[in-house]
Amino acid sequence: MKKAIVVGASSGVGRELAKILARNGYHVGITARREYLLQELAAEKPDAYVVKPFDLLETDIILTKLDELVDELGGLDLLIISAGLIKLNTDLDYNIEYKINMVNVTAFSMMCNWAFNLFRKQGYGHLAGITSVAGLRGWRNNPAYNASKAFQINYLEGLRNLAHYLKLPITVTNIIPGYMETDMKGKTLVFWVCPPEKAACIIFKALNKKQKIIYVYRRWRFTAFLYKHLPNKVIECA
Ligand SMILES: NC(=O)c1ccc[n+]([C@@H]2O[C@H](COP(=O)([O-])OP(=O)(O)OC[C@H]3O[C@@H](n4cnc5c(N)ncnc54)[C@H](OP(=O)(O)O)[C@@H]3O)[C@@H](O)[C@H]2O)c1
């Protein structure tokens, strides 16, 4: 039986990914802050899940909780980091920027680092992080979010290159959604919105193929290229 952990499994695409993994025979560790949502998910298939709620802002407990999950699962083949924080912040309230940085940068890199070293030691493993097309440019409405997603994209690429250089059998996948129909999407004008169930399906198939980069939808690959090369004048007004 394969073992996976999904961080950010209480809602959105993380929850759907946990369900798909469980349906496909994985033993799944699920975590987030909202314990009642995790328990609700676990109740659907009690043998499939191990529930371990914790807050990524409490950085001193993250690695202990992950170690506990691995012990309770009896190993780890796949870590998916779906948890993320976004908030519009044109007033540049630093408390908001700080929390986004803590969840999307500090906690994210701690968990990637932990997984990479565990996989290095055991000689196999798959790390996947959900980043965003937003990470390709800075955006005036939420500067920290886009910058944090840029960090995630580059951190995952760095780890993949390190695994390649050291010839380690570790797969590192960067999942890049455009928009998904979740709590996080908010009410801004968006297009090509993917339902989380469909996004999870696309992601699961691509993870099985050990794809390094997954766009959701695939058409975002081309849009992302254009977005990255848009003149500053356009981005300033977006
Ligand atoms: N929705 C989109 O359009 C979109 C587009 C591109 C990228 N993404 C990325 O996709 C990922 C998944 O987001 P989603 O769309 O599925 O949104 P979501 O439903 O809001 O999921 C976010 C998850 O992160 C968890 N989380 C947030 N803060 C946390 C904290 N301090 N400690 C522990 N867990 C925390 C939440 O759980 P609790 O609240 O229970 O803690 C929840 O499970 C995110 O990384 C996001 O940046 C989303």
The ligand as an SDF file (V2000), in Angstrom:
LIG
                    3D

 48 52  0  0  0  0  0  0  0  0999 V2000
   -7.9450   28.5020   -6.4910 N   0  0  0  0  0  0  0  0  0  0  0  0
   -7.1810   29.0340   -7.4360 C   0  0  0  0  0  0  0  0  0  0  0  0
   -7.6570   29.7040   -8.3750 O   0  0  0  0  0  0  0  0  0  0  0  0
   -5.6820   28.7800   -7.4080 C   0  0  0  0  0  0  0  0  0  0  0  0
   -4.9220   29.1820   -8.5280 C   0  0  0  0  0  0  0  0  0  0  0  0
   -3.5650   28.9340   -8.5440 C   0  0  0  0  0  0  0  0  0  0  0  0
   -2.9600   28.3130   -7.4600 C   0  0  0  0  0  0  0  0  0  0  0  0
   -3.7030   27.9390   -6.3840 N   0  0  0  0  0  0  0  0  0  0  0  0
   -3.0000   27.2610   -5.2730 C   0  0  0  0  0  0  0  0  0  0  0  0
   -3.6340   26.0200   -5.0220 O   0  0  0  0  0  0  0  0  0  0  0  0
   -3.3960   25.6260   -3.6640 C   0  0  0  0  0  0  0  0  0  0  0  0
   -4.6840   25.0950   -3.0710 C   0  0  0  0  0  0  0  0  0  0  0  0
   -5.6090   26.1400   -2.9210 O   0  0  0  0  0  0  0  0  0  0  0  0
   -7.1760   25.9450   -3.1690 P   0  0  0  0  0  0  0  0  0  0  0  0
   -7.5240   26.7090   -4.3870 O   0  0  0  0  0  0  0  0  0  0  0  0
   -7.5200   24.5240   -3.0780 O   0  0  0  0  0  0  0  0  0  0  0  0
   -7.7630   26.8110   -1.9470 O   0  0  0  0  0  0  0  0  0  0  0  0
   -8.3620   26.4500   -0.5310 P   0  0  0  0  0  0  0  0  0  0  0  0
   -9.5850   25.6290   -0.6760 O   0  0  0  0  0  0  0  0  0  0  0  0
   -8.4760   27.7670    0.1620 O   0  0  0  0  0  0  0  0  0  0  0  0
   -7.2380   25.5400    0.1760 O   0  0  0  0  0  0  0  0  0  0  0  0
   -6.2050   26.0740    0.9190 C   0  0  0  0  0  0  0  0  0  0  0  0
   -5.7500   25.0200    1.9020 C   0  0  0  0  0  0  0  0  0  0  0  0
   -4.6290   25.5510    2.6240 O   0  0  0  0  0  0  0  0  0  0  0  0
   -4.8250   25.2920    4.0000 C   0  0  0  0  0  0  0  0  0  0  0  0
   -4.1690   26.2980    4.8160 N   0  0  0  0  0  0  0  0  0  0  0  0
   -4.1890   27.6440    4.6520 C   0  0  0  0  0  0  0  0  0  0  0  0
   -3.5200   28.2350    5.6530 N   0  0  0  0  0  0  0  0  0  0  0  0
   -3.0520   27.2530    6.4530 C   0  0  0  0  0  0  0  0  0  0  0  0
   -2.3100   27.2330    7.6590 C   0  0  0  0  0  0  0  0  0  0  0  0
   -1.9060   28.3570    8.2710 N   0  0  0  0  0  0  0  0  0  0  0  0
   -2.0020   26.0440    8.2120 N   0  0  0  0  0  0  0  0  0  0  0  0
   -2.4160   24.8870    7.6390 C   0  0  0  0  0  0  0  0  0  0  0  0
   -3.1230   24.8370    6.5000 N   0  0  0  0  0  0  0  0  0  0  0  0
   -3.4510   26.0060    5.9240 C   0  0  0  0  0  0  0  0  0  0  0  0
   -6.3380   25.3600    4.1830 C   0  0  0  0  0  0  0  0  0  0  0  0
   -6.7510   24.6290    5.3200 O   0  0  0  0  0  0  0  0  0  0  0  0
   -7.2830   25.2930    6.6950 P   0  0  0  0  0  0  0  0  0  0  0  0
   -7.9210   26.5970    6.3650 O   0  0  0  0  0  0  0  0  0  0  0  0
   -8.2460   24.2630    7.2110 O   0  0  0  0  0  0  0  0  0  0  0  0
   -6.0720   25.4100    7.5290 O   0  0  0  0  0  0  0  0  0  0  0  0
   -6.8210   24.6560    2.9170 C   0  0  0  0  0  0  0  0  0  0  0  0
   -6.8460   23.2660    3.1200 O   0  0  0  0  0  0  0  0  0  0  0  0
   -2.8280   26.8500   -2.9590 C   0  0  0  0  0  0  0  0  0  0  0  0
   -1.4340   26.6890   -2.7790 O   0  0  0  0  0  0  0  0  0  0  0  0
   -3.0730   27.9920   -3.9430 C   0  0  0  0  0  0  0  0  0  0  0  0
   -2.1360   29.0220   -3.8240 O   0  0  0  0  0  0  0  0  0  0  0  0
   -5.0480   28.1490   -6.3240 C   0  0  0  0  0  0  0  0  0  0  0  0
  1  2  1  0
  2  3  2  0
  2  4  1  0
  4  5  1  0
  4 48  2  0
  5  6  2  0
  6  7  1  0
  7  8  2  0
  8  9  1  0
  8 48  1  0
  9 10  1  0
  9 46  1  0
 10 11  1  0
 11 12  1  0
 11 44  1  0
 12 13  1  0
 13 14  1  0
 14 15  2  0
 14 16  1  0
 14 17  1  0
 17 18  1  0
 18 19  2  0
 18 20  1  0
 18 21  1  0
 21 22  1  0
 22 23  1  0
 23 24  1  0
 23 42  1  0
 24 25  1  0
 25 26  1  0
 25 36  1  0
 26 27  1  0
 26 35  1  0
 27 28  2  0
 28 29  1  0
 29 30  1  0
 29 35  2  0
 30 31  1  0
 30 32  2  0
 32 33  1  0
 33 34  2  0
 34 35  1  0
 36 37  1  0
 36 42  1  0
 37 38  1  0
 38 39  2  0
 38 40  1  0
 38 41  1  0
 42 43  1  0
 44 45  1  0
 44 46  1  0
 46 47  1  0
M  CHG  2   8   1  16  -1
M  END
$$$$
